[in-house]
Amino acid sequence: MKNENLRRDEAAQRSRIIQVEGYDVVLDLSQAQRPEVPGFPSRSTITFTCSEPGAETFVDFIHGGIHAITLNGDPLDPAGVADGSRIRLPNLVARNVVVIEGTALYSRSGEGMHRFIDPADSETYLYTQYEPADARRVFANFEQPDLKAAFTFRVAAPAGWTVASNAVELHRTEHGGGAHMWTFAPTERISTYITTVLAGPYHSISDHWSGAAPDGAQLEIPLTAYCRRSLAEHFDTDRIFETTKQGLAWFHELFEYPYPFGKYDQAFVPEYNLGAMENPGLVTFTEGYIFRSRATAAQYEGRDNTILHEMAHMWFGDLVTMTWWDDLWLKESFADYMGALGAAEATGSTTSWVSFANRRKAWAYMQDQLPSTHPIVADIVDLEAAKLNFDGITYAKGASVLKQLVAFAGFDAFKTAAREYFRDHAFGNTTLSDFLSALSTASGRDMTHWSRQWLQTSGVPQLAAEVETNDDGAYTSVAIVQDAVDPLTGRPEPRPHSIRLGLYSFNAEGRLTRTGVQEIQVDGARTEVPALAGRQQPDLLLINDEDLTYAKLVFDARSVHTLLTAVDRLEDPLARAVCLAALWSNTRDALLSAEDYAAAVELAAPGETGVGVLQQLLQNARHAVEHYAPAAERDSLRERLFAFVVDGLHTAEPGSDHQLVWARAATAIGRRSGTHAPLLRGLLDGGAQIPGLEVDNELRWLLWQALAAQDLAGAPDLEAELSRDNTAAGKTGFTTACTAVPKEAIKKKAWEEAVFGDRLSNELLSATVAGFNEGPAELRLPFRDAYFAEIGRIWADRPIEMSARIVRELYPGNQDLQEGSEPEDHPVVALTDAWLAANEESPGSLRRIVVEERDHLLRSLRAQAAAARVAQGTR
């Protein structure tokens, strides 16, 4: 029976009757270097109490076979008590000990114990990734966050390997057959999903941090960083440790609670599904944060943000953990906010909040406008729903709302509340009410109403400026009008906003500078601003100056004109990012055409000082052209954008981050246009030279992928490139390039590998699908109906990580509106609606992905329709 999807009510019933004292887990990884061996012996000894003697519960274990079970010294027949991923434990007593021995399976999906063979040197590397509930793929346990326990891990592995876990190593002994047994100290009381094991011939560098505890005692925290040996030459641990030390110093001062987990290791691992994971004592990161090729300042800032995000979790999430996944925001929203704040304050980044406004909030706005939107405090009925709720609402909207909370209640109140929250709930579990209680005490006001308005409603509020002026150009009235309807209930839900209105006008040099600020409280549908009456109308009235709240912005007519003609002259980087993000939001909502947005990018991009903002602008412009422009206009718009990007590449400062961003953008547009193929080919073979541009491994693969997508590079070219870069990243780049070639046989093979094969790892699966999606749409037409025929089987047969990638990434969403038709009548929309109608009983998480992809398609088609109406003069 497939019963892996634990329900919230089942978890609540289990935690009602049992409490877990501890685990003793033994894993034998000594045969991991043999690819033909699919699994490893796993023994889990669990000591737990039961408040209702005679009751029954179950243990979770996704396995390749169960060999023995004993409960309180009595053997249980696995055939009688094991059902799918659950092992029934009958007739419990007050204090119980269960021992479960079985075979756990190595993973290629990044879930559980992931096994990776390095193509550079054929070495084998292992690491674990569990969130939300994949520890049960490695050892038997009670897989829910509120059943915390102390964990002792003992791991057998080849003697020459490095093995690490959450706690420090106690000792190492001979295990036989060329293996050793590592024994680690018991952990603090933590949840199953943040336990971890790392094993393999990892390269490591050590350091330490010293600081003062709140009571004045000296703290010494050992630091170690790990990566694969073949990446050692690129491992910039000095910079990683610098950020780590800055973060530890800052968080200790901020939270006044000493780091509670002893050592602080950080491992950078291959084929990682996430950016990072907050396992206490051993944080894991994607090795994409080890830069083999030239990296921009924005990439380093992104890594710093992630390091600090994970460090915030040591308190928000690990020390104090949500009771169930409904309150995932209690760790992810806080960590996302603290990552941006920490990058600004701990490392001194001057662009952290610009990056947050530019990228993270755009993610939140996109997610919050989908039919699957949900409150920040979500209704998570089961583990599959939890898996999909690691989204832009839980992370970026939650962080945005916390930034608004700080503006509303004050940072001192937020800081005091966090300190009280950690002291009161250390090593325990909490819900929304626990944090609100601490916040209400610290701020001196009841935060229940604020919470209901912001945390328990859905949708993006919209703030619009309504202005009137007299003949002299002075304001006679200014009002901020709020449109905030919860899409799930249809009810108006105006939120309270503590915001600043920024007044910007052109100075003598023609630059847009701030000439005034008005702080206001928006609460309700309409808020008058009498303080601005009589003041000369500025060239730009920026509603959300300093980006303090979470809302879409609608500018008055004069401000719109200013932005479309002079956004490049707006001096303040954060104000500029907020305005550019608003223009992108208007483009996604079909209020601004792809052509108009591209024109705004052409105006803003050449002088944009922020490399992260420039990168986002060029990505957005390409997306607008490929998805929102009518098919009849797309080729000319694409060629115009391509020429603009190539010009930017030639005129950028040699050797600068900006030059590299222009080059990467050229390769992206070059996948759909062969106009500048000679330049791209010349950069590869040395026939074209752009002063200062280093064509390194990453850029070379991007160039090859562009040429392959235009059928200007074939197998011999790509295989020769792989022979010079036979690395994990090289193999990924090669896979995308090979499947990008626009030939029927290649697309068919890629489809079969992704949909029916089991050879591809998580990363190579996505690389295969990325290439499959390149090239003319007609090449993918034969697979359109097959997609809907296969996704139910895929969801049932594959791990959720792999099935979700396939269902989302293979959805046939890159479509054009047919002339004279309506978006809702498009054949793919009709196929989607038919599948949804015929599969009402399909898992909710599968239906959610399909519904979301349908919405993305409809947004594109509606934007195309709006632009076509304008072109025809019928709007």
PyMOL commands that set and color helices and strands:
alter all, ss='L'
color gray80, all
select helices_A, chain A and resi 8-17+78-81+135-137+192-194+229-234+237-255+287-289+297-313+325-327+329-345+352-368+383-388+393-409+411-425+432-443+448-455+530-532+545-547+557-569+573-588+594-607+611-628+631-651+657-669+677-685+697-709+715-724+728-740+744-756+762-772+777-779+781-797+800-809+823-825+827-838+844-872
alter helices_A, ss='H'
color red, helices_A
select strands_A, chain A and resi 18-28+39-50+57-60+66-71+74-76+82-83+86-89+95-107+112-117+124-129+150-158+162-165+169-176+179-184+197-200+203-212+218-227+264-269+276-277+282-286+321-322+429-430+462-469+475-483+497-506+512-522+526-528+540-542+552-554
alter strands_A, ss='S'
color yellow, strands_A
deselect
rebuild
show_as cartoon
